[in-house]
Amino acid sequence: MESTVHAFSELFAQLGLPNDEASIRGFIAEHGPLPDDVRLEEAPFWTNSQAQLLREERIEDADWIVVIDQLNVALHARPST
């Protein structure tokens, strides 16, 4: 079985968010870094449906998991000094 690799822009579209590069960078800059003890899907800025989508895709280890993990890393990353 072949898995599909999705782009950040596709994930943001699935979440109902603006999905151009500038908007994605802005979202990450505005909402990051998340505290280490906050799971991506538990972040306070998601709507219930967005959090549910992220949670379900992670549990199912679906095609989206790679890009969800990338978003998780991006939102937990500390700015370099």
C-alpha positions as CSV (number, residue, x, y, z in Angstrom):
1,M,0.0,0.0,0.0
2,E,1.4,3.4,-1.0
3,S,1.0,6.3,1.4
4,T,0.3,9.8,0.4
5,V,2.6,12.6,1.6
6,H,0.6,15.8,2.1
7,A,2.0,19.4,2.2
8,F,1.5,21.9,5.0
9,S,-0.7,23.9,2.7
10,E,-3.1,20.9,2.3
11,L,-3.2,20.4,6.1
12,F,-4.0,24.0,6.6
13,A,-6.8,23.8,4.0
14,Q,-8.2,20.7,5.8
15,L,-8.2,22.7,9.0
16,G,-10.0,25.5,7.3
17,L,-7.1,27.9,7.7
18,P,-5.5,30.2,5.1
19,N,-3.0,28.0,3.4
20,D,-0.6,30.2,1.5
21,E,3.1,30.2,2.6
22,A,2.9,33.7,4.3
23,S,-0.2,32.7,6.3
24,I,1.3,29.4,7.4
25,R,4.5,31.1,8.6
26,G,2.4,33.8,10.3
27,F,0.3,31.1,12.1
28,I,3.4,29.3,13.4
29,A,5.0,32.6,14.5
30,E,1.8,33.7,16.2
31,H,1.0,30.4,18.0
32,G,4.4,29.0,18.7
33,P,6.3,28.0,20.6
34,L,3.9,25.7,22.5
35,P,5.0,24.5,26.0
36,D,6.6,21.1,25.9
37,D,3.8,19.6,27.9
38,V,1.0,20.7,25.5
39,R,0.1,18.2,22.8
40,L,-0.6,19.7,19.4
41,E,-4.3,18.8,19.4
42,E,-4.7,20.3,22.9
43,A,-3.4,23.7,22.0
44,P,-5.9,26.4,23.0
45,F,-6.1,28.1,19.6
46,W,-7.8,25.2,17.8
47,T,-11.6,25.0,17.3
48,N,-13.2,21.7,18.6
49,S,-13.4,20.4,15.0
50,Q,-9.8,21.2,14.2
51,A,-8.6,19.5,17.4
52,Q,-10.7,16.5,16.6
53,L,-9.3,16.2,13.1
54,L,-5.7,16.4,14.4
55,R,-6.5,13.9,17.2
56,E,-8.3,11.4,14.9
57,E,-5.6,11.5,12.2
58,R,-2.9,10.9,14.8
59,I,-4.8,8.0,16.4
60,E,-5.4,6.4,12.9
61,D,-1.8,7.0,11.9
62,A,-3.3,8.2,8.7
63,D,-1.7,9.7,5.6
64,W,-1.7,13.1,7.4
65,I,0.5,12.0,10.2
66,V,3.8,13.1,8.6
67,V,2.6,16.6,8.1
68,I,0.9,16.7,11.4
69,D,4.1,15.7,13.1
70,Q,5.9,18.4,11.1
71,L,3.4,21.0,12.3
72,N,3.9,19.7,15.9
73,V,7.6,20.2,15.7
74,A,7.2,23.6,14.1
75,L,4.8,24.8,16.8
76,H,7.0,23.5,19.6
77,A,10.3,24.8,18.2
78,R,12.1,27.5,20.2
79,P,13.4,30.4,18.1
80,S,17.2,30.2,17.7
81,T,19.2,33.0,19.3
